[in-house]
Amino acid sequence: MTRARLGGVLLLLLSSGIFISWGASLERSMPHRMIDFKAVYYGARCLLQHRDPYRQSELQSVYLAEEHDHTPELSQLSGIVTICVNLPTVFIFIAPLAMLPWGPAHMLWMAMTGAGLTIAAFLMWSVGAKRAPGVSVFLACMVLANCEYIFAAGNTAGIVVSLCLVGAWCFLQERLAAVGVICLAISLAVKPQVAGLVWFYFLLAGGICRKRALQTLAVTLVLGLAAVVWTSSVAPRWMQELHSNLVETTAHGGLNDPELNRAGNRDPDPVIDMQAVVGAFRDNPQFYNPVTYLICGPLLLVWILVTLRSHSSPATAWLALAAVAALSLLPVYHRHHDAKLLLLTVPACALLWAEGGLVGWVAVLVNTAAVVLTGDIPLAILGMLTKDLHPGPTGLLGKIAMVAVTRPIPPILLTMGIFYLWVYVRRMRTPAGFTDVRSPEQQPHEPEPLASSARQERGLSNRFQSLHAIPDGERG
């Protein structure tokens, strides 16, 4: 291991230690500790006790019967824990932990979250470090050191994002395929809105990627079928109840209402979809939902068409995943903890930085802005700075200024998605930029040391592309 790589590992471990220790301290001091994990933990315990978790009265009774630590007021409780908006597949995944008492169950969950995010950050850094070790370790550490809230609240996104990134790494590195299939399948089953478009890329890419995507879908369907059968046997009307719960939480003034005036700027876990921005100009779902789809739909359509019509390679795959990682957070409901998916953009940013030029600088600036604005510590600082701000300006310029201050995440995600999509389209239209003209016999069997100049780093990227194009039987 070189000194640069050893330094990167140590920095990642330091960042992991920061978010775990700080997050553990935050968890002990929060008035509603592990509140997101409680929602799924007690929902699973409802099913284990043959009670309906989608019926608020039954979930509330189970919670109050077992919760003895700082029980929140009923009004807060009803909006956070006892309105179940999770798919049944979440409960089949949580069920083994739900069989345990709260103490060991939540400690195991915290350990899984900490280990998962650390491993995911390490894998994304390891890919990017082959081209730009400094940029890769900076971005990975920035994301990792800002996971305190997701750790303290116990949201499932910590596990889901980690498993999604592990699956993508396994597929593109062509290693541990079975592990990748299982990881991505669990991620897709628990939170399809997070892992869905990542899985969709592998389906569109063709070749071995499509094979892995179909294997993942098969495992997901098995998990989904088992979850639906279990839930339906206990709660036969769960689909209608889930729909009612979703309507209640997304209605005006509800917990997940994207409207700007709901004191959202003080929320430690803000809504980051595009509706949160469009709704500031007109607070009507019949307006902000169609406008959001008109903004995001064409971008995703371009991404799909380019992926279908082009030959995939590891280099272009990371660009495609970087674009969709940002864009997938915008059309439907997401909170800021889902933005840890931006770790998926680290390899693409490192690739562009290694090539040099203006595009590389823009990539680093956009990535830095995105990971900073979605980080837990910067969001906490922003919340303190704007806690006395009362949104409600009139006029277009006033609303734009208010959005820029209180809702900066969706605009930077849109900028990031457009930028990476532009690079992806441009590279797929001019594939020569990733083509190595040397024959397979001239390719080295061992990777050369990282070059210091941009020209040598581009050569490393080209060899990476060329190796992917060699049939499996011809690889050394």
Secondary structure per residue as TSV (DSSP state, phi and psi in degrees):
chain	resnum	aa	ss	phi	psi
A	1	M	-	360.0	128.8
A	2	T	-	-71.8	164.9
A	3	R	H	-64.6	-34.9
A	4	A	H	-64.4	-44.2
A	5	R	H	-70.4	-38.2
A	6	L	H	-62.5	-41.5
A	7	G	H	-62.1	-38.9
A	8	G	H	-62.8	-43.7
A	9	V	H	-61.1	-44.0
A	10	L	H	-64.5	-39.7
A	11	L	H	-66.0	-38.6
A	12	L	H	-65.0	-41.7
A	13	L	H	-65.1	-37.4
A	14	L	H	-64.0	-44.3
A	15	S	H	-63.0	-39.3
A	16	S	H	-63.5	-42.2
A	17	G	H	-63.0	-36.3
A	18	I	H	-63.0	-51.1
A	19	F	H	-71.9	-31.5
A	20	I	H	-72.0	-47.4
A	21	S	H	-68.0	-45.1
A	22	W	H	-66.9	-40.7
A	23	G	H	-64.5	-38.7
A	24	A	H	-64.7	-40.2
A	25	S	H	-65.1	-40.5
A	26	L	H	-65.1	-38.6
A	27	E	H	-62.3	-37.3
A	28	R	H	-72.9	-25.9
A	29	S	H	-99.3	-11.9
A	30	M	-	-68.4	140.0
A	31	P	T	-66.6	-28.0
A	32	H	T	-122.3	71.7
A	33	R	T	-66.7	139.1
A	34	M	T	51.2	39.2
A	35	I	H	-65.2	-35.9
A	36	D	H	-72.8	-36.3
A	37	F	H	-69.8	-33.9
A	38	K	H	-59.5	-37.1
A	39	A	H	-60.3	-41.8
A	40	V	H	-85.7	-31.8
A	41	Y	H	-64.1	-51.2
A	42	Y	H	-72.9	-25.9
A	43	G	H	-64.6	-42.8
A	44	A	H	-66.9	-37.3
A	45	R	H	-66.2	-31.1
A	46	C	H	-58.6	-50.0
A	47	L	H	-63.1	-40.4
A	48	L	H	-63.0	-27.5
A	49	Q	T	-93.6	11.8
A	50	H	T	59.6	44.3
A	51	R	-	-125.3	156.6
A	52	D	-	-85.5	111.3
A	53	P	T	-73.9	-17.1
A	54	Y	T	-86.5	-3.8
A	55	R	S	-99.2	117.5
A	56	Q	H	-58.2	-40.2
A	57	S	H	-63.5	-38.4
A	58	E	H	-74.0	-42.0
A	59	L	H	-65.2	-38.0
A	60	Q	H	-65.8	-39.4
A	61	S	H	-66.9	-38.8
A	62	V	H	-65.4	-42.5
A	63	Y	H	-62.5	-49.8
A	64	L	H	-67.5	-28.9
A	65	A	H	-72.2	-27.2
A	66	E	H	-111.7	-18.7
A	67	E	-	-85.7	124.0
A	68	H	-	-124.9	2.3
A	69	D	S	-116.4	103.7
A	70	H	S	55.8	55.5
A	71	T	-	-60.6	122.8
A	72	P	-	-70.4	167.4
A	73	E	-	-62.0	153.6
A	74	L	H	-61.4	-36.4
A	75	S	H	-64.3	-40.1
A	76	Q	H	-72.4	-40.6
A	77	L	H	-58.8	-43.3
A	78	S	H	-65.5	-25.9
A	79	G	H	-91.3	-12.1
A	80	I	H	-113.7	-50.8
A	81	V	T	-101.3	-43.4
A	82	T	S	-96.0	9.1
A	83	I	S	-110.0	104.4
A	84	C	-	-82.6	121.6
A	85	V	-	-122.8	21.5
A	86	N	-	-97.8	150.2
A	87	L	-	-72.3	155.5
A	88	P	H	-58.5	-26.8
A	89	T	H	-63.4	-25.1
A	90	V	H	-63.1	-41.0
A	91	F	H	-70.9	-34.5
A	92	I	H	-69.7	-27.1
A	93	F	H	-77.4	-35.6
A	94	I	H	-85.3	-18.6
A	95	A	H	-51.2	-44.1
A	96	P	H	-58.4	-36.8
A	97	L	H	-74.4	-33.8
A	98	A	H	-67.9	-17.4
A	99	M	T	-74.0	-15.6
A	100	L	S	-93.7	157.6
A	101	P	-	-61.8	163.3
A	102	W	H	-57.6	-43.3
A	103	G	H	-54.7	-63.7
A	104	P	H	-66.1	-30.5
A	105	A	H	-64.0	-47.9
A	106	H	H	-74.6	-27.1
A	107	M	H	-68.1	-41.6
A	108	L	H	-63.5	-39.2
A	109	W	H	-63.8	-42.5
A	110	M	H	-63.4	-40.3
A	111	A	H	-65.0	-41.0
A	112	M	H	-64.5	-40.4
A	113	T	H	-64.9	-47.1
A	114	G	H	-62.7	-45.3
A	115	A	H	-66.4	-40.9
A	116	G	H	-64.4	-47.1
A	117	L	H	-65.9	-36.7
A	118	T	H	-65.1	-45.5
A	119	I	H	-63.7	-43.9
A	120	A	H	-61.7	-44.1
A	121	A	H	-63.6	-39.7
A	122	F	H	-63.1	-42.5
A	123	L	H	-66.4	-42.9
A	124	M	H	-65.9	-38.8
A	125	W	H	-64.5	-40.3
A	126	S	H	-62.9	-33.4
A	127	V	H	-73.1	-48.2
A	128	G	H	-67.9	-29.6
A	129	A	T	-67.0	-18.1
A	130	K	T	-68.3	-21.2
A	131	R	T	-112.0	-45.3
A	132	A	-	-143.9	84.5
A	133	P	H	-62.5	-37.7
A	134	G	H	-65.7	-48.9
A	135	V	H	-63.4	-41.8
A	136	S	H	-63.5	-46.0
A	137	V	H	-69.9	-33.7
A	138	F	H	-62.3	-49.7
A	139	L	H	-67.8	-43.7
A	140	A	H	-63.5	-40.8
A	141	C	H	-69.0	-36.6
A	142	M	H	-61.6	-42.5
A	143	V	H	-67.8	-46.7
A	144	L	H	-66.3	-38.7
A	145	A	T	-73.9	-6.5
A	146	N	T	-116.9	43.1
A	147	C	-	-114.6	22.0
A	148	E	H	-62.0	-45.2
A	149	Y	H	-69.3	-41.4
A	150	I	H	-63.7	-30.3
A	151	F	H	-74.9	-43.5
A	152	A	H	-73.6	-34.9
A	153	A	H	-85.2	-20.3
A	154	G	T	74.2	28.7
A	155	N	-	-66.4	145.5
A	156	T	T	-65.0	-16.2
A	157	A	H	-60.2	-31.3
A	158	G	H	-58.7	-43.1
A	159	I	H	-76.5	-43.6
A	160	V	H	-61.9	-48.5
A	161	V	H	-62.7	-42.7
A	162	S	H	-59.4	-47.9
A	163	L	H	-65.3	-37.4
A	164	C	H	-61.7	-44.9
A	165	L	H	-69.1	-37.8
A	166	V	H	-62.9	-43.0
A	167	G	H	-61.6	-44.5
A	168	A	H	-62.8	-41.8
A	169	W	H	-62.1	-44.7
A	170	C	H	-60.8	-41.9
A	171	F	H	-68.2	-46.0
A	172	L	H	-78.0	-27.8
A	173	Q	H	-87.0	-7.6
A	174	E	T	54.6	49.4
A	175	R	-	-136.6	145.6
A	176	L	-	50.8	53.5
A	177	A	H	-59.3	-42.0
A	178	A	H	-63.3	-39.8
A	179	V	H	-62.9	-43.7
A	180	G	H	-60.9	-42.4
A	181	V	H	-62.3	-46.9
A	182	I	H	-65.1	-43.9
A	183	C	H	-63.0	-48.7
A	184	L	H	-67.7	-32.9
A	185	A	H	-65.6	-43.7
A	186	I	H	-64.3	-43.7
A	187	S	H	-59.8	-44.0
A	188	L	H	-67.0	-37.0
A	189	A	H	-71.9	-37.3
A	190	V	H	-79.5	-46.6
A	191	K	-	-136.6	81.5
A	192	P	H	-62.8	-24.9
A	193	Q	H	-71.0	-16.9
A	194	V	H	-93.7	-49.4
A	195	A	H	-95.5	-6.9
A	196	G	H	-60.3	-48.6
A	197	L	H	-75.8	-25.7
A	198	V	H	-65.4	-46.4
A	199	W	H	-62.0	-39.5
A	200	F	H	-62.6	-34.0
A	201	Y	H	-59.4	-47.2
A	202	F	H	-64.6	-32.2
A	203	L	H	-66.4	-41.0
A	204	L	H	-74.9	-28.8
A	205	A	H	-67.8	-24.0
A	206	G	-	80.5	-179.9
A	207	G	H	63.2	-143.3
A	208	I	H	-66.0	-28.8
A	209	C	H	-63.3	-42.5
A	210	R	H	-66.1	-36.7
A	211	K	H	-60.4	-45.8
A	212	R	H	-64.5	-38.1
A	213	A	H	-64.3	-40.9
A	214	L	H	-68.1	-37.8
A	215	Q	H	-63.0	-40.5
A	216	T	H	-63.0	-42.4
A	217	L	H	-62.0	-39.9
A	218	A	H	-62.1	-45.0
A	219	V	H	-65.1	-39.9
A	220	T	H	-62.5	-42.0
A	221	L	H	-65.0	-37.2
A	222	V	H	-63.7	-47.0
A	223	L	H	-61.5	-42.7
A	224	G	H	-64.8	-42.2
A	225	L	H	-63.5	-44.8
A	226	A	H	-61.2	-41.2
A	227	A	H	-66.4	-41.4
A	228	V	H	-67.1	-41.5
A	229	V	H	-62.5	-44.8
A	230	W	H	-63.6	-48.0
A	231	T	H	-66.3	-41.3
A	232	S	H	-65.6	-31.3
A	233	S	H	-68.1	-26.4
A	234	V	H	-98.3	-41.2
A	235	A	-	-128.9	83.6
A	236	P	T	-62.7	-21.2
A	237	R	T	-104.9	28.9
A	238	W	H	-64.4	-32.2
A	239	M	H	-66.3	-45.7
A	240	Q	H	-66.1	-38.5
A	241	E	H	-68.5	-39.1
A	242	L	H	-63.1	-42.4
A	243	H	H	-61.5	-43.2
A	244	S	H	-63.1	-39.6
A	245	N	H	-65.9	-39.7
A	246	L	H	-64.6	-41.2
A	247	V	H	-63.0	-41.5
A	248	E	H	-65.7	-41.6
A	249	T	H	-76.8	-24.8
A	250	T	H	-98.1	-2.0
A	251	A	S	-68.6	167.1
A	252	H	T	-57.7	124.1
A	253	G	T	85.8	-2.1
A	254	G	S	-75.8	174.1
A	255	L	T	-60.0	-36.8
A	256	N	T	-108.7	22.3
A	257	D	-	-66.0	122.3
A	258	P	-	-77.7	-2.0
A	259	E	-	-63.5	137.9
A	260	L	T	-65.0	-35.8
A	261	N	T	-77.9	5.6
A	262	R	T	-86.7	36.4
A	263	A	T	52.3	30.8
A	264	G	G	-65.7	-23.3
A	265	N	G	-67.3	-15.4
A	266	R	G	-99.1	0.5
A	267	D	-	-73.9	123.5
A	268	P	S	-69.0	-13.3
A	269	D	S	-132.8	73.9
A	270	P	-	-73.4	157.2
A	271	V	B	-70.5	134.1
A	272	I	-	-120.4	6.8
A	273	D	S	-74.7	168.5
A	274	M	T	-68.6	-21.7
A	275	Q	H	-61.3	-29.4
A	276	A	H	-64.7	-29.0
A	277	V	H	-86.1	-49.5
A	278	V	H	-63.7	-35.0
A	279	G	T	-65.7	-18.7
A	280	A	T	-68.7	-23.5
A	281	F	T	-92.9	-27.9
A	282	R	-	-157.0	109.3
A	283	D	-	-82.3	76.1
A	284	N	-	-151.2	119.4
A	285	P	H	-56.9	-29.7
A	286	Q	H	-71.1	-11.9
A	287	F	H	-102.4	-54.2
A	288	Y	H	-74.3	-25.0
A	289	N	H	-70.3	-52.2
A	290	P	H	-60.2	-38.9
A	291	V	H	-64.1	-41.1
A	292	T	H	-60.0	-43.9
A	293	Y	H	-67.5	-33.7
A	294	L	H	-68.7	-30.3
A	295	I	H	-76.0	-48.2
A	296	C	H	-86.0	-32.5
A	297	G	H	-56.9	-52.5
A	298	P	H	-60.8	-35.7
A	299	L	H	-64.9	-44.0
A	300	L	H	-68.4	-34.3
A	301	L	H	-64.5	-43.5
A	302	V	H	-59.7	-44.3
A	303	W	H	-58.6	-43.6
A	304	I	H	-64.8	-47.1
A	305	L	H	-64.1	-41.6
A	306	V	H	-64.5	-41.7
A	307	T	H	-64.6	-39.8
A	308	L	H	-68.3	-34.8
A	309	R	H	-93.0	-2.9
A	310	S	S	-119.9	158.4
A	311	H	-	-82.2	128.4
A	312	S	-	-85.0	148.2
A	313	S	-	-145.5	164.6
A	314	P	H	-56.8	-39.5
A	315	A	H	-65.6	-49.8
A	316	T	H	-70.4	-27.8
A	317	A	H	-62.7	-42.2
A	318	W	H	-65.7	-35.1
A	319	L	H	-65.8	-42.9
A	320	A	H	-63.1	-42.3
A	321	L	H	-69.5	-33.5
A	322	A	H	-63.4	-43.0
A	323	A	H	-63.7	-45.5
A	324	V	H	-77.8	-23.8
A	325	A	H	-61.6	-40.8
A	326	A	H	-76.4	-46.2
A	327	L	H	-67.9	-31.9
A	328	S	T	-67.7	-17.9
A	329	L	T	-83.3	-6.2
A	330	L	S	-99.2	-38.8
A	331	P	S	-74.6	-30.4
A	332	V	S	-125.1	173.2
A	333	Y	-	-59.0	125.7
A	334	H	-	-147.0	148.3
A	335	R	B	-110.1	172.6
A	336	H	G	-66.1	-22.5
A	337	H	G	-65.3	-26.4
A	338	D	G	-67.7	-20.0
A	339	A	G	-71.4	-4.9
A	340	K	G	-62.5	-12.5
A	341	L	G	-60.7	-18.2
A	342	L	G	-65.1	-12.4
A	343	L	G	-55.3	-26.5
A	344	L	G	-66.3	-15.2
A	345	T	G	-89.2	-7.7
A	346	V	H	-60.7	-47.9
A	347	P	H	-60.9	-39.8
A	348	A	H	-66.4	-41.8
A	349	C	H	-62.8	-41.4
A	350	A	H	-63.5	-39.3
A	351	L	H	-60.5	-46.8
A	352	L	H	-69.4	-38.1
A	353	W	H	-64.6	-38.8
A	354	A	H	-65.2	-29.0
A	355	E	H	-76.2	-17.6
A	356	G	-	78.1	-179.8
A	357	G	H	87.8	-177.3
A	358	L	H	-65.2	-38.1
A	359	V	H	-60.7	-39.4
A	360	G	H	-63.5	-41.7
A	361	W	H	-64.9	-42.7
A	362	V	H	-62.6	-41.0
A	363	A	H	-58.7	-46.6
A	364	V	H	-65.6	-42.0
A	365	L	H	-65.0	-43.7
A	366	V	H	-65.8	-45.5
A	367	N	H	-62.0	-43.4
A	368	T	H	-61.8	-45.3
A	369	A	H	-60.3	-41.7
A	370	A	H	-67.4	-46.2
A	371	V	H	-71.6	-28.9
A	372	V	H	-71.9	-47.8
A	373	L	H	-68.1	-24.8
A	374	T	T	-96.3	1.9
A	375	G	S	-76.9	149.5
A	376	D	H	-65.6	-42.5
A	377	I	H	-67.6	-49.4
A	378	P	H	-59.4	-36.4
A	379	L	H	-66.6	-36.8
A	380	A	H	-64.8	-41.1
A	381	I	H	-64.1	-43.0
A	382	L	H	-61.4	-39.5
A	383	G	H	-63.2	-39.8
A	384	M	H	-67.5	-37.8
A	385	L	H	-71.2	-27.4
A	386	T	T	-111.0	11.8
A	387	K	T	-64.3	-27.6
A	388	D	T	-98.2	6.8
A	389	L	-	-83.5	132.1
A	390	H	-	-111.2	101.1
A	391	P	-	-63.2	141.9
A	392	G	-	156.1	31.3
A	393	P	-	-74.5	153.9
A	394	T	-	-103.1	154.0
A	395	G	S	92.3	152.1
A	396	L	H	-63.7	-45.7
A	397	L	H	-64.6	-37.8
A	398	G	H	-64.6	-40.3
A	399	K	H	-70.2	-37.7
A	400	I	H	-62.4	-42.7
A	401	A	H	-63.9	-40.1
A	402	M	H	-66.0	-40.5
A	403	V	H	-63.2	-42.7
A	404	A	H	-60.7	-32.4
A	405	V	H	-85.1	-43.3
A	406	T	H	-102.1	-15.8
A	407	R	-	-135.9	60.4
A	408	P	-	-79.1	-14.7
A	409	I	H	-71.3	-51.3
A	410	P	H	-55.9	-43.4
A	411	P	H	-61.1	-40.4
A	412	I	H	-71.7	-32.8
A	413	L	H	-66.1	-40.1
A	414	L	H	-64.4	-43.4
A	415	T	H	-60.0	-43.8
A	416	M	H	-64.3	-44.6
A	417	G	H	-63.0	-43.0
A	418	I	H	-64.4	-41.8
A	419	F	H	-61.7	-51.1
A	420	Y	H	-68.5	-32.5
A	421	L	H	-65.4	-41.0
A	422	W	H	-60.8	-45.6
A	423	V	H	-64.0	-41.5
A	424	Y	H	-62.4	-47.3
A	425	V	H	-62.9	-43.6
A	426	R	H	-63.3	-43.2
A	427	R	H	-70.0	-36.4
A	428	M	H	-72.9	-25.1
A	429	R	H	-78.6	-23.7
A	430	T	-	-126.6	69.4
A	431	P	G	-63.1	-13.3
A	432	A	G	-61.0	-24.3
A	433	G	G	-64.6	-17.3
A	434	F	G	-116.1	11.6
A	435	T	-	-99.7	132.5
A	436	D	-	-98.8	121.2
A	437	V	-	-79.0	-9.5
A	438	R	S	-75.0	152.9
A	439	S	-	-74.0	161.0
A	440	P	G	-58.2	-31.6
A	441	E	G	-66.7	-22.6
A	442	Q	G	-87.9	-5.4
A	443	Q	S	-75.8	136.4
A	444	P	-	-71.9	145.0
A	445	H	S	-78.2	-25.6
A	446	E	S	-114.0	137.6
A	447	P	-	-65.2	141.0
A	448	E	-	-77.9	159.8
A	449	P	-	-59.9	152.2
A	450	L	-	-59.5	131.9
A	451	A	-	-81.0	153.9
A	452	S	S	-88.9	-23.8
A	453	S	S	-96.1	157.7
A	454	A	H	-63.6	-33.4
A	455	R	H	-66.1	-42.3
A	456	Q	H	-68.7	-36.6
A	457	E	H	-66.6	-34.9
A	458	R	H	-65.0	-36.5
A	459	G	H	-62.7	-39.4
A	460	L	H	-62.2	-41.3
A	461	S	H	-63.0	-39.9
A	462	N	H	-66.3	-40.3
A	463	R	H	-63.5	-36.2
A	464	F	H	-60.9	-41.8
A	465	Q	H	-66.8	-43.1
A	466	S	H	-65.9	-40.1
A	467	L	H	-61.4	-35.8
A	468	H	H	-66.3	-29.8
A	469	A	H	-78.3	-13.2
A	470	I	S	-77.8	131.7
A	471	P	-	-55.9	150.8
A	472	D	G	-56.4	-37.2
A	473	G	G	-68.4	-17.2
A	474	E	G	-100.7	-2.0
A	475	R	-	-81.4	141.9
A	476	G	-	-74.9	360.0
